[in-house]
Amino acid sequence: METINDYMMKDHQVIDGFFERAEEAAKAADFVTLEREANEFLTRIAVHIDVEDRLLFAAFEERTGMTQAGPSVTMREEHREMEPIFDAMREAVAARDAAGYLSAAAQLVQILTPHNQKEETMMYPMIDDAMGPDTRALLDEAKASMTA
């Protein structure tokens, strides 16, 4: 059976591909590709974060009672730290500012890389464990939200 960890890790890989292609386009000053890939990255990561915050982390907190402190609270805080960087990336794309985009992307990597590692090695497995037999229903809801 596919787990939340399996599905969300795959989504990280897809999102990372858009990020990497946008970064390469910025390095090449290929603004058409940068706009397409960066916008897709920013759209997909926003949906991914929304599903985590609204569905996955909420279900984990309801099941475990960890609402004031714990791994999901930390993950949400890190999501909030990324928001101004996403804004800077959007602004750089709109301004056709490759250097600005690359600077924001470098800042994002500093937060996003360890963040994703924590999700993949700790948070998602904890959600799968906490949800037990209800994992499938939560995963189906997450998939529906991510493909809507």
LINHU-V343049 format. One record per run of one state. SS is the DSSP state (hx for helix, st for strand, lp for the rest). FROM is the first residue (numbers start at 0). TO is the last residue. If there is no record, write none. Layout:
# LINHU-V343049
ss=SS from=FROM to=TO
ss=SS from=FROM to=TO
This chain:
# LINHU-V343049
ss=lp from=0 to=2
ss=hx from=3 to=26
ss=lp from=27 to=29
ss=hx from=30 to=63
ss=lp from=64 to=69
ss=hx from=70 to=93
ss=lp from=94 to=96
ss=hx from=97 to=146
ss=lp from=147 to=147
